[in-house]
């Protein structure tokens, strides 16, 4: 899945987390050197190869 800065995503589940981010939505603000997504959904990065999420806009 190709994700780019400015895309809006909905987190389904972050691997290793307790579910507190499940359902959060936000906009990708930057993608770091190892491909992790950072954005407006909260403090944790989304790791595309490990975490479940969908692009919604």
C-alpha positions in Angstrom: 0.0 0.0 0.0 1.4 3.3 -1.1 1.0 6.0 1.6 2.1 9.6 1.2 2.3 12.7 3.3 -1.2 14.3 3.4 -3.1 11.0 3.3 -5.7 10.5 6.0 -5.6 7.1 7.7 -7.7 5.1 10.2 -5.8 2.9 12.6 -7.3 -0.5 13.0 -4.7 -1.9 15.4 -1.1 -1.1 16.3 0.9 -4.3 17.0 2.0 -4.6 20.6 -0.4 -1.9 21.8 -3.4 -2.3 24.1 -6.0 -0.9 21.6 -6.1 2.7 22.8 -5.2 3.8 19.2 -7.8 1.5 17.5 -10.2 3.6 15.5 -8.1 6.8 15.6 -7.9 8.8 12.4 -5.4 11.4 11.4 -3.3 12.8 8.6 0.2 11.6 7.7 2.5 14.6 8.4 5.8 12.9 7.6 7.4 9.5 6.8 10.7 8.9 8.5 13.9 7.3 7.1 12.8 3.8 7.9 9.2 4.2 6.5 7.3 4.8 9.7 4.3 7.1 9.5 3.9 10.0 11.8 0.8 12.2 12.0 -2.1 13.8 13.9 -3.6 10.6 15.4 -1.4 10.7 18.6 2.2 10.0 19.7 3.0 6.7 18.2 4.3 6.0 14.7 2.4 3.6 12.4 4.7 0.9 11.0 3.2 -0.2 7.6 4.7 -3.7 7.6 3.4 -4.5 11.1 0.3 -2.4 12.0 -3.2 -2.5 10.6 -4.6 0.7 9.1 -6.6 1.9 6.0 -6.2 5.0 3.9 -9.5 6.9 4.0 -8.6 10.0 2.1 
